[in-house]
Amino acid sequence: MTWSAIQSKIGACSDCSHLWPGEVCRPLMPGEIPDPPSRVRLLFVGVAPTPEQGPDSGGHFYTSTSDKLRAGLFRLLAKPPFDVQLTGLDLRRGNVAFFDASFFFVHAAKVRPVSASSPPKACVRFCAAKHLREEILALRPSAICFLGKGNATPAAKELFGDGVGADPLEVALEDWRGLVAVASQPVRGHEATTRTIVERLDHLLRREDL
């Protein structure tokens, strides 16, 4: 399935809002997630867009330079060994630089929580099995890093089994094979541990490139 077709399918999906009424609402619509680069070396997977109610009112990684996850990840990738100039850029230029480095970002759950910080874990698992699975098969990244040790882990385990964790693991999904790890979001004091896990993935990918 093409990337455009997957995004249209997500925008038309109402399963989660019917299964978890009052907890999640509208899904991401086509165009909210940019088209991916031609090659995705490292795919970052967050939990979900920000809550519909509250100061960020349904925003997400690609809608604001002040998104906490975006800002934290960009700070991490701007430092060695990555050295990708991402800080201080506006939204469009930041996305371009991120994609030029063969990075990409998607959400495990494609629906917005109404007021909680994330959707119910069962919703994250359900949505990942239905939609994130298709995105991974379309993107075919060399490695995946789930960001959100507490709330993204259910999605990682739904797709790749209980063995996924901080140590990079070789996994398969249909005919796709790659590395997967789970890290905390690079915010609120977790930057160092997240950096260690992303560096491990990067190191293993560099070895494969030799």
Secondary structure in CASP SS format (residue, H / E / C, confidence):
PFRMAT SS
TARGET T0000
AUTHOR 0000-0000-0000
METHOD secondary structure of the structure
MODEL  1
M C 1.00
T C 1.00
W H 1.00
S H 1.00
A H 1.00
I H 1.00
Q H 1.00
S H 1.00
K H 1.00
I H 1.00
G H 1.00
A H 1.00
C C 1.00
S C 1.00
D H 1.00
C H 1.00
S H 1.00
H H 1.00
L H 1.00
W C 1.00
P E 1.00
G C 1.00
E C 1.00
V E 1.00
C E 1.00
R E 1.00
P E 1.00
L C 1.00
M C 1.00
P C 1.00
G C 1.00
E C 1.00
I C 1.00
P C 1.00
D C 1.00
P C 1.00
P C 1.00
S C 1.00
R C 1.00
V C 1.00
R C 1.00
L E 1.00
L E 1.00
F E 1.00
V E 1.00
G E 1.00
V C 1.00
A C 1.00
P C 1.00
T C 1.00
P C 1.00
E C 1.00
Q C 1.00
G C 1.00
P C 1.00
D C 1.00
S C 1.00
G C 1.00
G C 1.00
H C 1.00
F C 1.00
Y C 1.00
T C 1.00
S C 1.00
T C 1.00
S C 1.00
D C 1.00
K H 1.00
L H 1.00
R H 1.00
A H 1.00
G H 1.00
L H 1.00
F H 1.00
R H 1.00
L H 1.00
L H 1.00
A C 1.00
K C 1.00
P C 1.00
P C 1.00
F C 1.00
D C 1.00
V C 1.00
Q C 1.00
L C 1.00
T C 1.00
G C 1.00
L C 1.00
D C 1.00
L H 1.00
R H 1.00
R H 1.00
G H 1.00
N H 1.00
V H 1.00
A H 1.00
F H 1.00
F H 1.00
D H 1.00
A C 1.00
S C 1.00
F E 1.00
F E 1.00
F E 1.00
V E 1.00
H E 1.00
A C 1.00
A C 1.00
K C 1.00
V E 1.00
R E 1.00
P E 1.00
V C 1.00
S C 1.00
A C 1.00
S C 1.00
S C 1.00
P C 1.00
P C 1.00
K H 1.00
A H 1.00
C H 1.00
V H 1.00
R H 1.00
F H 1.00
C H 1.00
A H 1.00
A H 1.00
K H 1.00
H H 1.00
L H 1.00
R H 1.00
E H 1.00
E H 1.00
I H 1.00
L H 1.00
A H 1.00
L H 1.00
R C 1.00
P C 1.00
S C 1.00
A E 1.00
I E 1.00
C E 1.00
F E 1.00
L E 1.00
G C 1.00
K C 1.00
G C 1.00
N C 1.00
A C 1.00
T H 1.00
P H 1.00
A H 1.00
A H 1.00
K H 1.00
E H 1.00
L H 1.00
F H 1.00
G C 1.00
D C 1.00
G C 1.00
V C 1.00
G C 1.00
A C 1.00
D C 1.00
P C 1.00
L E 1.00
E E 1.00
V E 1.00
A E 1.00
L E 1.00
E C 1.00
D C 1.00
W E 1.00
R E 1.00
G E 1.00
L E 1.00
V E 1.00
A E 1.00
V E 1.00
A E 1.00
S C 1.00
Q C 1.00
P C 1.00
V C 1.00
R C 1.00
G C 1.00
H C 1.00
E H 1.00
A H 1.00
T H 1.00
T H 1.00
R H 1.00
T H 1.00
I H 1.00
V H 1.00
E H 1.00
R H 1.00
L H 1.00
D H 1.00
H H 1.00
L H 1.00
L H 1.00
R H 1.00
R H 1.00
E H 1.00
D H 1.00
L C 1.00
END
